[in-house]
Amino acid sequence: MVQLSILTGKQAGNRTIVRRFPFRVGRSPANQLQLDEEGVWENHLGIELANRVDLVVRAGAGALLSVNQQPVVEAVLRNGDILSLGSVKMQFWLAPTTQRSLKLREAVVWAFLVAVTFVQLALIYWLGAQ
């Protein structure tokens, strides 16, 4: 997962977690991240997955976009990049990962091992009785 931390503007301090791509940013309510700031266009930028590895940011038609203060139309994003669109600056960051609980899986494995042990003991007892 990816997060966009808004550094300037009305929403400064907010973080948006990006879970699905393509991810759109702009003024339009149809965008996943709506920014109502000076210089932000209806469909200002999109972040897409390319090559199943790289995340690429693309400026919308006619929109101005800078990555690390370098004007771009399209760029591969790296951890910590600063995106400037209109009067807004955002930081692209990899979101912290969370590990799912494995308690249920562990309990099932232990129950299976206990069951196998009892079956083996029962077979040993049964074969010894004959």
Residue pairs with C-beta under 8 A, 6 or more apart in sequence:
1 17
1 18
1 19
1 94
1 95
1 97
2 17
2 18
2 47
2 55
2 92
2 93
2 94
2 95
3 15
3 16
3 17
3 18
3 93
3 94
3 95
4 15
4 16
4 18
4 25
4 33
4 83
4 90
4 91
4 92
4 93
5 14
5 15
5 90
5 91
5 93
6 12
6 13
6 14
6 15
6 16
6 35
6 88
6 89
6 90
7 82
7 88
7 89
7 90
7 91
8 87
8 88
8 89
9 35
9 37
9 87
9 88
9 89
10 36
10 37
11 35
16 32
16 33
17 95
18 32
18 47
18 95
20 32
21 47
21 48
21 49
21 55
22 46
22 47
22 48
22 49
23 32
23 33
23 46
23 47
23 48
24 30
24 31
24 32
24 33
24 43
24 45
24 46
25 31
25 32
25 33
25 35
25 44
25 45
25 46
25 47
25 85
26 33
26 34
26 35
26 40
26 41
26 42
26 43
26 44
26 45
26 60
26 63
27 34
27 35
27 36
27 40
27 41
27 42
27 44
28 34
28 42
28 43
31 43
35 44
35 85
35 86
35 88
37 86
37 87
37 88
38 86
38 87
39 64
39 85
39 86
39 87
39 88
40 85
40 86
40 87
40 88
41 60
41 62
41 63
41 86
42 60
43 60
43 61
43 63
44 59
44 60
44 63
44 65
44 85
44 86
45 57
45 58
45 59
45 60
45 63
45 65
45 83
45 85
46 57
46 58
46 60
47 55
47 56
47 57
47 58
47 77
48 55
48 56
48 58
49 55
49 56
50 56
50 76
54 76
54 77
55 76
55 77
55 92
56 74
56 75
56 76
56 77
57 65
57 67
57 72
57 74
57 75
57 77
57 83
57 92
58 73
58 74
59 65
59 72
59 73
59 74
63 85
64 71
64 85
64 86
65 71
65 72
65 73
65 83
65 84
65 85
66 72
66 83
66 84
66 85
67 75
67 77
67 81
67 82
67 83
67 84
68 81
68 82
69 82
69 84
77 92
78 92
79 92
79 93
79 94
80 91
80 92
80 93
81 91
81 92
82 89
82 90
82 91
82 92
83 89
83 90
83 91
83 92
